Amino acid sequence: MKLSHRSIRFSLLLSLLIVLASVCLAFASGGGEGGESSQWKGFAFKSLNAALIIGFLAWMLAPKIKGFFAGRRQDIKESLESTAVQKSEAEKQYREYAEKIDKASLEIDGIFEMIKAQGVVEKQKIIEDAGKVAQKMKEDAQTRIEQELKKASSQLRNEAVALSVQMAEEILKKNITAQDHETMVKEYMDKVVNKN
């Protein structure tokens, strides 16, 4: 109600000032011809009417204007409060997401370190397995070499014995006569008979 009384007082004061200004102007110029004086009187009358209409409109519309601005003020206040709440919620969500991102980043770092450690262990295991395979291949190769050497040595011995026998036969064929042959057979037979 105070605002409407103020607005009424203000509109009445404004109307009064306009009327006074119009009247002062009309009388200030009233010394000349009658036509000008009547024009100023008409102007003063119209100004008075305008001031009264403006005052009356202000008096009639003051509650609605007051309600409009009060409602607008309330809307702005509610909008600001709503914005503050939304800002608070947005900041809260931002902090939550920032925490989740930090946590996920730490988890990713942990997983990376775990994978890296597993990679080092796996690498070491592969190196150890490769070393074992290389040692086994070396041992297998050594065994094969030894077997091949034994086989080659045995073949050489057999060939040497066969060659010796062949050479001995040739020497014997050249140097032994039929009579020497009979004597050797007889001596061999005697030895066999004596042993049994």
C-alpha positions, 0 to 999 in steps of 0.5 A: 500500500505504501508504494501506491500512496507514493505513486499517487503522491508522485503523479499528483505532484507531477500533474501540479508541476505541469499545470503550474508550468503551463499557467506560468507560461500562459500568463508570462506571454499574456501581455500581447495580442489576444490571439496569442493569449488565448492560444496559451490559455488553450495550451495551459488547459490542454496541459492541465487535462493531460496532467490530470489524465496522467495522474488518474492513469497512474493512480488507477494502474499503480497496483497493477504496475506494482504487482507486475514489478513485484511479480517480476522481482519474484520471478527474477529472485526465483530464477536466481535461486534456481540458477544457484541451485543448478549451479550447485548441482552442476558443481557437485556433479563436476566434482563427482565426475572429476573424482571418477575420472581421477579414480579411473585414471589411477585404475588405468595406471595400476592396470598399466603397471600390472601389465608392464610387470606381467610383461617383464615376468613373461619376457623373463620366462620366455628368455628362460624357456629359450635358454632351456630350449637352446641348452637342450638343442645343444645337448641333442646336437652333442649327442648326435655328434657323438653318435655319428662319431661312434658310427663313423669310427665303427664303420672305419674299423669295419672297413679297416678290418675288411681291408686288412683281411683282404690284404692278408688274403692277397698276401697269403695267396701270393706267399702260401702254397698248397702244402703250407695250406694243408699244414695250417689246416692240420695244425688248426685241427690238432688244436681244436681236438686237443681243447675238447 
